[in-house]
């Protein structure tokens, strides 16, 4: 939803808030960075809360109410300091919605289908990401600033109504048991108890976050989340102004350019299926190499010619496809790591697991990237220009291949065990 107004900020900061034209880039970076700060601070906290509070519905609703409040503040605020506060609140809200929402998805479908399910989620989000930039530019050009924010408020309210109708899997199971014929021999005698499960011979760790962060596999996934956030928010920060100054694009055309970046998310379901089948390591390594290559080449799109514009459009599409191949497998890893640790140390995370905290760490890293990315890219573009900034970003992506290849994926012993099991089953 935030993409709706990101594309109009370069035009409204100067007109509504009185920001001098030469300071617009700096304030754009600050607004994105403040949002990332709220996102990063809120993600671990809301992840911990979701894993320690049996009903995920309440924290999810709290996040949506926060989002509505931040959006209203952003709508009616004019001082840039007040806009920064609104963006911080929106960052907190996003942290809550993402951490709790992703855990709710895994609760429902299980980790065995995590890749495909998260891919479907990313593909659904891409509809908004692709449509929002051009839609917001069109609404702003035709109907003005208020119409953009009115459309956002309507969407948040509609989202709240949908969340009221949510039925969590644990509640649905109770209803199914009640409706089952009591004489059915397959019907359990007692409803499922969250405390039931493995005999907790191992002492439950008082700090699940420390347990999670002791896994190199999870740390690598968290780091890759940070890398992807820097790449994507760097484009969000500098692409509108670069296309405006270099090609003379309007807000609508700038939005269409960014739509090319997120178009790759339409293929996230396929990336998720591929990750479920062959593992995260080959997907992420390939995606990072491809991402670094196309981002590096974007640095050559510096002239106003048609050829330069066409080259940038194709490369932006490549950036999105590479991001799709990295993002979904990385977040799938975060749930698989929790299951791996649970297999090795049954009961270490308690009766409710640590999915939300694992995703909270991933969201924290992504949010940190959304803080660093805008500040770094805004500074680099101002100091050295578009080309060198893209070159540095491409090299950063390719260097991230090293830890991805070393640590992502199932441990070697587990993979060999699976292969031996498959061979035995054939015999």
N, C-alpha and C positions, 0 to 999 in steps of 0.2 A: 504493500500500500504506500510505503514511503516514497517509491519511485514516482508517484503521481506529482509530488511537489518538488522533487530534486531537480527536475528539468526546468522548472519555472523560477527557481531561486536566483539564478544568474540575472534574471530580468527584474525580479521584484525587490531584491536587496537594494538596488540602486534607486528604484522609484518609490518604494514604500518606506524603507528604513533610512534613506539618505546616505547610503554608503558610497563613497567616491569610486569611480569606475576602476581606478588602479588598485583598490583594496578589495574588490569583489572576490577575486580568487582566494585571498587570504581568509575572508570570512566564510566562504564556501567550505574550505578545508576545516576551519574551526567548528562549524556546525556539524559536519560529518564526524569529526573527532570527538566532540562532546557526546554525540549519540553512541559512538563506540565505547566511550568511557562508561556510560550508564549500562550498556550491554555487558561489558566485561565485569563490572562490579556486581551486577545482579545475577549473572549466570551461575556461579558456584553456590550462592546463597539460595536461590530458588531451586536449584538441583537438589541441595541438601534437604530443603523443606519438603519437596515432592516425595523424596524417598523415605521421609520420616513421618509423613502424613498420609494415612491410608487412602483417603479420597482425593484424587487429583483434580476433581471438578472445581473445588473452591480456589486453589491457587491459579487455575487457568482463568476463571472468571475475574479474579483480582487483576491479572495481567491485562485483560481486555478493558476493564474500567480505567486502569492507568493509561492505556493507549488512547482511550477516548478523551481523557483529561488533557494529555499532552497535545493531542491534535487540536482541541479547542483553543488551548493557549497559543499554539502556533498560528492558528487562524486569525485571532484578534490582536496578537502582539505586533508591535512595530519596532521597539528597541531591540537591537541585536543581542543585548545581554539577556533579555526576556526570552528571545527565540532560542538562545543557548540552553536556558533552563528547560524550555519545552522539549527540546531535542534530548536532553538528559533523561527526562521522565519517559519519553518514548523509548529510549534505550533500555531502561529498566523494564518497561512493559514487554519489549521484545524478548528480553532475557527470560522472563517468566513464561511467556507463551511458547517459546522455542524449547526450553528445557523440559517443561511439563508436557508439552504436546508431543515431542519426539518419544519421551518415555511412554506416553499413552499409546502411541503407535506400536511400540515393541511389546507392551503389555497385551495388545490385541492380536498381533500376527505372529509373535515369537521371533527369535533371532535367526532361525533357519530361513525365513523369508524376508529378512531385514533389507537386503540389497534391493530386491524388486519393489518392496513397499516404499522405501525411502526414495527410490527412483520415481515411482508414481507420484509421490509427494512433490518432488522437485519439478516433475513435468507439469503438475497442476499449478505450481507457483509460477512457472514460466509463462503461463497464460497472462498472469498479472504483470510480470516483468516485461513481457514483450508488448502488451497492449497499453500499459500505463504511461510510458514515456510519450508515445505519439498521442495518446488520448489526452494527457494533461496539457501537452503543447497545444492541441486543437481547442480544448476547453478554455485555456487561458487566452489564446488569440481571439476566440469568438465571443466568450462570455465573461472573461475577467477573472480576477484573483479569487473572489468569494465563491464562484461556482466550483473551482477546483477543490476547495476545502469542504464545501457542502457535500460534494459527492463522496469524500472520504468519511465524513461523519455518518452518512447514511450507510456506508459499507460496514463501519465498525458496529453500529447499532444492529444491523442485520446479523453480523457475526456473533454478537452477544446472544441474540435470539436462538441461533443455531446451537450455541454451547449450552443453553438451558435445556435443550432437547437431548443432550448427550446421555447415553446409557453406558457406563463402564462395563467391561467384560465380567468383572467380579459380581456385579449386580445382576447382569443378564443370566449368569450361571444359577443364581439363587432362584430366579423366576422360572427357569427351565426345570429345575428340580421340583419346584412346587407344582408345575403343570404335568409332571411325569406321573404315570399311573403308579400308585404306591405298591401294587402287586407285581410291577415289572421287576423281574429278577436282576436286570442290569442296573437298576436304580440304586445309587449309593444310599446307605442307611443314614449317613450324616452329611450335612453340607460341608464343602471344603473349608478348611481352617487355614488362614495365612501362616499360622505358626507351624502347621504340619509340614513335613518335608524331610530332608536329611537330618539324621541325628547330629546335632551340633557338637561334635567331639572337640572341634577346634574353637578356641575362644574367639568370640566375635571382636573384631578390631574396633577400637573406639574411634578411629579416624579413618573411615573408608577412603577419603581423598588421598591420604598418604599411601594406602595400599594400592590404589589405582595408579598413582604417579610413580610407584616403584617398578611399573611395567614399562620396559623400553618400547614395547609395541604400542602402548597407549600414548606415551610421550611423543612418539614419532607421528602418530595420527593427529595429535593435538597441534604439533608443530606444522604439519602440512595444512591444517585448517587455518593457521595463522598466515601461512604463505599465500594461500588462495584468497584470503580476505584482503591482503595488501594489494594483490594484483587487481582484483575486481573493483575495490574502492578507489584505486588509483585512476582507473578508467572513468569511474563515476565522477571524480573530482575534476579531471582536466579535459575530458573529452568534449563536454559542452562548449567550453571556452575555446578549445583548440579548433573545433569545427566552425565556431562562430567567427573567430579571427582569421583563420586560414582560408576557409571556403565561403564565408559569409552566410552560414546557415542560420535559419530561424530556430525558435525553440522546438517547433514541430519536427524539422529535419534533424536537429540534434537528438531528439528523442528517438527517431527512427534509427539513428546510428547506434545508440545504446541498445535498442531492441535487437540488433544483430548480435551483440555480445551475449545476451541471455537467451537467444533463440536455441542454442545448444541444449538447454535444459529440457526441450521437448524430447530429447533422446535419452533422458536420465533413466527411464524404465529399462531400456536395453543395457545401459551401463550397469544398472543394479543387477540384472540377470547375469550379465557377464561376470560381475564380481562374485555373485553367489556360486557360480560354476567354477571359475579358475582362481578365485582369491583376489585380494586387494592389491598385492604387490605388482603384478604385471600391468594392471589397469593404471595404477597411480604413477608408476615409473614411465609408462608410455605417455600418459597425459601430461606429466611435467615436462618431458622432453619436447613434446609438441607445443605446449604452452610457451615455453621459453623461446622456441624458434619463431613462432608467429608474433609474439610480443616484440622480440628483437627487430623483426622486419617492419613492424608498425612504425618504428622510428624513422623510416625513410619516407613516410607520407607527410612531407613538409611543404609541398608546393600546391598552388591552387588549380593545377591542371586536372582535366577529367581523368587522366590515367592515374594520377595520385589519389584522387577520390575513390576511384574504382578499386584500386589496390587496397586502400584502407577498409573499404566495405568487406572485401573478401577476407582480409586478415582478421577483422573483428568477428566475423562468423567463425573463423578458426579458433579464436580465443575462447568463444563460448563452448564449442565442441570439446576442446581440451579441458576446460573447467568441468564440464559434465563428467568426463572420464576420471577426474580426480576427486571431485566433491562427494559423490554418492558412495564409492568404495571406502573413502576415508571415514565417513560417518557410520558406515556399516561396521568397520573395524571397532569402533568405540563400544558397540553392543557385544561384539564377539569377544573382546578382551574381558568384559565382565563375566561372561560364561566360562572363559578359559580359567580365570582366577577362581571361580566358584567350583569348577571341577577339581582343581588342585587343592583348594582349601574350602571344603563344604561348610557353609554357614558363616563365612567370614564377613559377609555384608548384612547378616541378619535376615529376617523373614521377608522383607520387601525388596531386597536386592539393591543395586546401585546404578541402574540404568540412567536415571535422571541426573545423578552426580557425574557419571561418565560423560553424558551429553552436556552437562553444565560446564565441565572442563573444556570440551570442544568448543562450546559457544563462547566461553571466556577467551579462548585463543582467537577465535574468529573475530570477536569484538575488539580484542587488542589490535588485531590487524586492521579493523575499520577505524581505529584511532590513529595508528601509525601511518597507514596508507595515505589518507588525505593530507596529513601534515607533510609527509615525506615527498609525495608527488607534487603538491603545491609548491613546496620549497624548491624542488629540483627543476620544475618547469620555469619558475621565476628566475632561477640562478643560471641554469645551463641550457634550458630549452626542452622542447618535446623529444627530439631525437636522442640525446644522451640519456634522458630519463627512461625512455623505452628500452634502450640498450642495457642499462643497469638492471631493469626489472626482468628482462629476459635471462640474463646471467644468473640472477637470484633464483629463478624458477629451475633452471637446469642444475644448479648446485644442490638443490633440495632432493635431487634424485638419489644422492648417496645414502642418507639415512633411510629413505623409503625402501631402497633395495635391501638394506642390511636388516631392518627390523620389522617391516610390515608382513602380515600373513601369519598362518599357523606355524608354531615351532616345528623344526625339522623332525623331531622325534614323533610328534603327533601326525605329521604328513606320512612318515614311513609306516607308522602303525596303521593308518587308514589304508595305505596301499597293500600291506600284508593281509589286512582283513578282507579286502576285496579279492585278493588272489585266493585266499582260503575258501571264500564263498563260491568262487568259480569251480574249485576242485570238488 
